[in-house]
């Protein structure tokens, strides 16, 4: 194939940390409260501003608490698991590596014996109709490493007895989350709005707060996870009084991302950008013919972490090692050309490509990428097909 002429303006298609918002420069951080205490009045005001902007953009109910917590989405999920579980049995849903990680933590670390795992292979969902909502339920909204999301919240009953604990890190700001169905929801800044790492967000429903104030887990609670004192919620955590020291540079960057989201039209605009990017990838894949989706069912296909697999018949006739080499070759060629960075499949996922399509990705950059993907596939497979 002829080498394409046009290139993506921004070649960053990583699924985390994700591309910065369009037009971002370091000047966005000029107002960062560096060299000051995060516990000062201005420091707490900036943290509180990040929380309230989050509430506005996502439409989070006024009686839900929103906290900035340590250690990215991982820290936020662990905080929810360690603080909320143990009062009743647990349903654990997993269809990719991060969901499998939460299963391991509950079963092997917290050692909750009354737990049940409902799993599915990469590209599919477990049977959502089989979930027992008399128990607590732990799940990811969007499987970042499989490109599979739950289609909606209709499978979660309003009269559930247990709590729902949802890892929404690659869904928040790109998919509509039904807050009345979610009791503890987590994400990190470095996903859909392209923020910086190491900070997580934790949203608690009134039902989750009631659990925290009425139940004490059997295990010791590390200080970094403690959300109650004397049997009452530590309200300051949800007003900008963080448990440990946050980076005020990262806070400023998060505020910048939220400000951009509001300027372009809020959540509706963010969702439209992500869904439009997915549609563009789908149209290209249909034209290209050599690539398909890990999630065959469009209804559960992610619009952020788009996971692709090689479906070309000539490649599928090769042995497994040769097939796995193809996406590695494609990503190496594109990185060498500085056309696309970090689009190989996650290390635990089936061989393939993973293209981030969240709201900070410009559709024009995707359109410029597609001819390069076709070019790289042709280059990467020419000798393999001839040898076969």
C-alpha positions as CSV (number, residue, x, y, z in Angstrom):
1,X,0.0,0.0,0.0
2,X,1.0,3.6,-0.6
3,X,2.1,5.3,2.6
4,X,-0.8,7.7,3.7
5,X,-0.1,11.4,3.5
6,X,-2.2,12.8,6.3
7,X,-1.4,12.1,9.9
8,X,-3.5,12.4,13.1
9,X,-2.8,15.8,14.7
10,X,-2.7,14.1,18.1
11,X,-1.5,10.5,17.9
12,X,-2.4,9.6,21.5
13,X,-4.9,6.8,21.6
14,X,-4.0,5.2,24.9
15,X,-6.8,3.8,27.1
16,X,-5.2,5.4,30.2
17,X,-3.8,7.9,30.8
18,X,-5.9,9.2,28.0
19,X,-5.5,12.1,25.6
20,X,-5.7,15.6,27.0
21,X,-8.7,17.7,25.9
22,X,-8.4,19.4,22.5
23,X,-6.3,22.6,22.8
24,X,-4.8,21.7,26.1
25,X,-1.4,23.3,27.0
26,X,0.5,23.6,30.2
27,X,-1.0,27.1,30.6
28,X,-4.2,25.4,31.7
29,X,-2.4,24.8,35.1
30,X,-1.3,28.4,35.6
31,X,-3.8,28.9,38.4
32,X,-2.7,25.8,40.3
33,X,-2.3,26.4,44.0
34,X,1.3,25.1,44.2
35,X,3.4,25.7,47.3
36,X,0.2,26.1,49.4
37,X,-1.5,23.7,51.8
38,X,-4.4,21.7,50.4
39,X,-5.9,22.3,53.9
40,X,-5.7,26.1,53.5
41,X,-9.0,28.0,52.7
42,X,-8.1,28.5,49.0
43,X,-6.9,24.8,48.8
44,X,-10.1,23.4,50.2
45,X,-12.0,25.8,47.9
46,X,-10.3,24.4,44.8
47,X,-11.0,20.8,45.9
48,X,-14.6,21.7,46.6
49,X,-14.9,23.3,43.2
50,X,-13.7,20.1,41.5
51,X,-16.4,18.2,43.5
52,X,-19.2,20.5,42.6
53,X,-18.3,20.8,38.9
54,X,-18.3,17.0,38.8
55,X,-21.8,17.0,40.3
56,X,-23.0,19.5,37.7
57,X,-21.5,17.8,34.7
58,X,-22.6,14.2,35.7
59,X,-26.0,15.2,37.2
60,X,-25.3,13.5,40.5
61,X,-28.1,13.9,43.0
62,X,-27.7,16.5,45.7
63,X,-27.9,13.9,48.5
64,X,-25.1,11.8,47.0
65,X,-21.6,12.4,48.5
66,X,-18.7,12.9,46.1
67,X,-15.1,12.5,47.4
68,X,-11.6,12.8,46.0
69,X,-9.6,9.8,47.3
70,X,-6.1,8.4,46.9
71,X,-4.6,6.0,44.4
72,X,-6.7,6.5,41.3
73,X,-9.7,4.3,40.5
74,X,-8.0,1.4,42.1
75,X,-7.8,3.1,45.4
76,X,-11.4,4.3,45.1
77,X,-12.7,0.7,44.4
78,X,-10.6,-0.8,47.2
79,X,-11.9,1.8,49.6
80,X,-15.5,0.9,48.6
81,X,-14.9,-2.8,48.9
82,X,-13.1,-2.7,52.2
83,X,-15.5,-0.2,53.8
84,X,-18.9,-1.5,52.5
85,X,-18.7,-5.3,52.1
86,X,-19.2,-7.9,54.7
87,X,-22.7,-7.2,55.9
88,X,-24.2,-9.7,53.5
89,X,-23.3,-12.0,50.6
90,X,-21.6,-10.7,47.5
91,X,-22.3,-11.2,43.8
92,X,-19.1,-10.5,41.8
93,X,-19.4,-9.9,38.0
94,X,-16.3,-10.1,35.8
95,X,-15.8,-10.2,32.1
96,X,-12.3,-8.7,31.8
97,X,-9.1,-8.3,33.8
98,X,-10.1,-5.4,36.1
99,X,-13.3,-7.1,37.1
100,X,-11.4,-10.3,37.7
101,X,-9.1,-8.3,40.0
102,X,-11.9,-7.2,42.2
103,X,-13.1,-10.8,42.4
104,X,-9.6,-11.8,43.6
105,X,-9.6,-9.0,46.2
106,X,-12.9,-9.9,47.7
107,X,-12.3,-13.7,47.7
108,X,-8.5,-13.8,48.5
109,X,-7.9,-10.6,50.5
110,X,-11.2,-9.9,52.3
111,X,-11.9,-13.6,52.3
112,X,-15.7,-13.2,52.2
113,X,-16.9,-16.8,52.1
114,X,-20.4,-16.0,51.0
115,X,-19.5,-14.8,47.6
116,X,-20.4,-15.9,44.1
117,X,-18.7,-15.1,40.8
118,X,-20.6,-14.6,37.6
119,X,-18.1,-14.4,34.7
120,X,-17.9,-14.3,31.0
121,X,-15.2,-14.5,28.4
122,X,-13.7,-11.4,26.7
123,X,-16.2,-9.9,24.3
124,X,-19.3,-11.0,26.3
125,X,-21.3,-10.2,29.4
126,X,-22.3,-12.7,32.2
127,X,-26.1,-13.3,32.6
128,X,-27.2,-10.1,34.2
129,X,-30.6,-11.6,34.8
130,X,-29.0,-14.2,37.2
131,X,-27.7,-11.6,39.6
132,X,-29.2,-11.8,43.1
133,X,-29.8,-8.3,44.4
134,X,-30.6,-9.5,47.9
135,X,-26.8,-9.5,48.1
136,X,-24.2,-6.8,47.4
137,X,-23.2,-6.6,43.8
138,X,-19.7,-5.6,42.5
139,X,-19.2,-4.9,38.8
140,X,-17.5,-2.7,36.2
141,X,-19.8,-0.5,34.0
142,X,-17.4,-0.6,31.1
143,X,-14.7,-3.3,30.8
144,X,-11.7,-1.3,29.8
145,X,-9.7,-4.3,28.6
146,X,-12.5,-6.1,26.8
147,X,-14.4,-3.2,25.2
148,X,-17.7,-4.5,26.7
149,X,-20.1,-2.4,28.7
150,X,-23.4,-3.1,30.4
151,X,-26.1,-1.7,28.0
152,X,-28.0,0.2,30.7
153,X,-29.2,0.1,34.3
154,X,-32.5,-1.6,33.7
155,X,-31.2,-5.0,35.0
156,X,-30.7,-3.4,38.5
157,X,-34.0,-3.3,40.4
158,X,-35.1,-0.3,42.4
159,X,-36.1,-2.5,45.4
160,X,-32.7,-4.2,45.7
161,X,-31.7,-5.1,49.2
162,X,-27.9,-5.1,48.7
163,X,-25.7,-2.3,47.5
164,X,-24.3,-1.9,44.0
165,X,-20.6,-1.1,43.8
166,X,-19.7,0.1,40.3
167,X,-16.2,0.6,38.9
168,X,-17.1,3.2,36.2
169,X,-13.6,4.5,35.4
170,X,-13.8,4.3,31.6
171,X,-17.6,5.0,31.6
172,X,-18.0,8.2,33.6
173,X,-18.3,11.3,31.3
174,X,-18.9,9.1,28.2
175,X,-21.9,6.9,29.2
176,X,-25.0,7.9,31.1
177,X,-24.9,6.4,34.6
178,X,-28.3,5.9,36.3
179,X,-27.4,7.2,39.8
180,X,-30.6,5.8,41.4
181,X,-29.2,2.3,40.5
182,X,-25.7,2.9,41.9
183,X,-24.7,3.0,45.5
184,X,-20.9,3.3,45.3
185,X,-19.4,4.5,42.0
186,X,-15.7,5.1,41.2
187,X,-13.5,6.5,38.5
188,X,-10.2,8.2,38.0
189,X,-9.3,11.6,36.4
190,X,-7.0,10.2,33.8
191,X,-9.8,8.6,31.7
192,X,-12.5,10.3,29.8
193,X,-11.5,13.9,30.6
194,X,-7.8,13.2,30.1
195,X,-6.8,14.3,33.6
196,X,-3.6,13.3,35.5
197,X,-3.2,10.2,37.5
198,X,-3.1,9.1,41.2
199,X,-6.5,10.5,42.2
200,X,-9.8,8.7,42.4
201,X,-13.4,9.7,42.7
202,X,-15.9,8.0,45.0
203,X,-19.6,8.7,44.9
204,X,-21.8,7.3,47.6
205,X,-25.6,7.1,47.7
206,X,-27.6,7.6,50.9
207,X,-27.9,3.8,51.1
208,X,-24.2,3.4,51.0
209,X,-23.8,6.1,53.7
210,X,-26.3,4.2,55.9
211,X,-24.3,1.0,55.5
212,X,-21.1,2.8,56.5
213,X,-22.8,4.2,59.7
214,X,-24.5,1.0,60.7
215,X,-21.9,-1.7,59.9
216,X,-18.3,-2.2,60.9
217,X,-16.3,-4.7,58.8
218,X,-14.5,-7.5,60.6
219,X,-11.1,-6.7,59.2
220,X,-8.7,-3.9,60.2
221,X,-9.2,-0.8,58.2
222,X,-6.1,1.0,56.9
223,X,-6.2,4.8,57.6
224,X,-6.2,5.6,53.9
225,X,-9.6,3.7,53.6
226,X,-11.4,5.1,56.6
227,X,-14.6,6.9,55.9
228,X,-16.2,6.9,59.3
229,X,-15.2,8.1,62.8
230,X,-17.2,7.2,65.9
231,X,-19.8,5.4,63.7
232,X,-20.5,8.5,61.6
233,X,-19.4,9.5,58.1
234,X,-16.4,11.8,57.9
235,X,-18.3,14.5,56.0
236,X,-15.1,16.5,55.4
237,X,-13.8,13.9,52.9
238,X,-16.8,14.9,50.6
239,X,-16.2,18.6,51.0
240,X,-12.6,18.8,49.8
241,X,-10.9,17.7,53.1
242,X,-9.0,14.8,51.5
243,X,-7.7,11.9,53.5
244,X,-4.1,12.5,52.3
245,X,-2.3,15.2,50.4
246,X,-3.5,15.6,46.8
247,X,-1.5,17.2,44.0
248,X,-2.9,20.7,43.4
249,X,-1.5,20.5,39.9
250,X,-3.7,17.5,39.2
251,X,-6.6,19.2,40.9
252,X,-6.2,22.2,38.6
253,X,-6.0,19.9,35.6
254,X,-9.2,18.1,36.6
255,X,-11.0,21.5,37.0
256,X,-9.7,22.5,33.5
257,X,-11.2,19.2,32.0
258,X,-14.5,19.8,33.8
259,X,-14.6,23.4,32.6
260,X,-14.0,22.2,29.0
261,X,-16.8,19.7,29.4
262,X,-19.2,22.4,30.5
263,X,-18.1,24.8,27.7
264,X,-18.8,22.2,24.9
265,X,-22.3,21.3,26.2
266,X,-21.9,19.1,29.3
267,X,-22.6,15.4,29.5
268,X,-24.7,15.2,26.4
269,X,-21.9,16.6,24.3
270,X,-19.3,14.3,25.9
271,X,-21.5,11.2,25.1
272,X,-22.1,12.4,21.6
273,X,-18.4,12.8,20.9
274,X,-17.6,9.3,22.2
275,X,-20.5,7.6,20.4
276,X,-19.6,9.5,17.2
277,X,-16.0,8.2,17.5
278,X,-17.3,4.6,17.9
279,X,-19.5,5.0,14.9
280,X,-16.5,6.2,12.9
281,X,-14.5,3.2,13.9
282,X,-17.4,0.8,13.1
283,X,-17.7,2.4,9.6
284,X,-14.0,2.0,8.9
285,X,-13.9,-1.6,10.2
286,X,-16.8,-2.5,7.9
287,X,-14.8,-1.0,4.9
288,X,-11.5,-2.5,5.9
289,X,-12.7,-6.1,6.3
290,X,-9.6,-7.4,8.1
291,X,-10.6,-6.2,11.5
292,X,-13.6,-6.8,13.8
293,X,-14.7,-6.1,17.3
294,X,-14.0,-8.2,20.4
295,X,-17.7,-7.4,21.3
296,X,-19.7,-8.7,18.4
297,X,-23.0,-7.4,20.0
298,X,-23.1,-3.7,19.2
299,X,-25.5,-3.1,22.2
300,X,-22.7,-3.9,24.6
301,X,-19.8,-2.4,22.7
302,X,-17.8,0.2,24.5
303,X,-17.6,3.7,23.0
304,X,-14.4,4.5,24.9
305,X,-12.1,1.5,25.0
306,X,-12.7,0.0,21.6
307,X,-11.2,-3.4,21.4
308,X,-10.5,-4.9,18.0
309,X,-9.5,-8.4,16.8
310,X,-8.0,-9.5,13.5
311,X,-10.7,-11.3,11.4
312,X,-9.0,-11.6,8.0
313,X,-9.4,-15.3,6.9
314,X,-5.8,-15.6,5.7
315,X,-4.5,-14.6,9.1
316,X,-7.0,-16.8,11.0
317,X,-5.5,-19.8,9.1
318,X,-2.1,-19.2,10.7
319,X,-1.1,-20.7,14.0
320,X,-1.8,-18.9,17.2
321,X,1.7,-17.4,17.6
322,X,1.6,-16.0,14.1
323,X,-1.8,-14.5,14.6
324,X,-0.7,-12.9,17.9
325,X,2.3,-11.4,16.2
326,X,0.1,-9.3,13.8
327,X,-1.2,-6.7,16.2
328,X,2.3,-6.4,17.7
329,X,3.7,-5.7,14.3
330,X,0.9,-3.2,13.5
331,X,1.5,-1.2,16.7
332,X,5.3,-1.2,16.2
333,X,4.9,0.2,12.7
334,X,2.5,2.9,13.8
335,X,4.7,3.9,16.7
336,X,7.8,4.1,14.5
337,X,5.8,6.5,12.2
338,X,4.6,8.5,15.3
339,X,1.0,8.0,14.0
340,X,-0.5,6.1,16.9
341,X,0.8,5.3,20.4
342,X,-0.3,2.7,22.9
343,X,-3.0,0.9,20.9
344,X,-1.9,-2.7,21.5
345,X,-4.5,-4.9,23.4
346,X,-4.1,-5.0,27.2
347,X,-1.6,-7.6,28.3
348,X,-4.3,-10.0,29.8
349,X,-6.7,-9.6,26.9
350,X,-6.8,-11.6,23.6
351,X,-4.3,-10.4,20.9
352,X,-5.7,-7.4,19.1
353,X,-5.8,-3.6,19.1
354,X,-7.4,-1.2,21.5
355,X,-8.2,2.4,20.4
356,X,-9.4,4.9,23.0
357,X,-12.4,6.8,21.5
358,X,-13.5,8.9,24.5
359,X,-14.6,12.5,24.4
360,X,-11.1,14.1,24.2
361,X,-10.3,12.2,21.0
362,X,-11.1,14.3,17.8
363,X,-12.9,12.4,15.1
364,X,-10.6,14.0,12.5
365,X,-7.7,12.3,14.2
366,X,-9.4,8.9,14.0
367,X,-10.3,9.5,10.3
368,X,-6.6,10.2,9.7
369,X,-5.6,7.1,11.6
370,X,-7.7,4.6,9.6
371,X,-5.6,4.6,6.4
372,X,-2.5,4.1,8.5
373,X,-4.1,1.1,10.2
374,X,-4.8,-0.4,6.7
375,X,-1.3,0.4,5.6
376,X,0.2,-1.2,8.7
377,X,-1.9,-4.3,8.4
378,X,-0.8,-4.8,4.8
379,X,2.9,-4.3,5.8
380,X,2.6,-6.5,8.9
381,X,1.1,-9.4,7.2
382,X,2.7,-9.5,3.7
383,X,5.4,-12.0,4.6
384,X,3.2,-14.1,6.9
385,X,0.6,-14.7,4.1
386,X,3.3,-15.4,1.5
387,X,5.0,-17.9,3.9
388,X,1.7,-19.7,4.5
